Amino acid sequence: MPISIDRYKPQALIEEDSAQVVEVLPEAEYKEAHLPGAINIPLTELDAVSTSALAKDAPVIVY
């Protein structure tokens, strides 16, 4: 379930290694530049199948 968080919370979650970062950029743009440790799932491919590998018990930050 999506929740709103302030702008500082993502950085804290990433530093704690408790969050998964998903970038929804097209593959070419992701290869060009992406956040360290981010997983690429292009927006056009974002669905239940493409996200099935994500941990269900960890926060997901979609960028």
Secondary structure, DSSP 8 states (H G I E B T S, - for coil): ------TTHHHHHHHTT--EEEE-S-HHHHHHS--TT-EE--GGG-STTTTTTS-TTS-EEE-
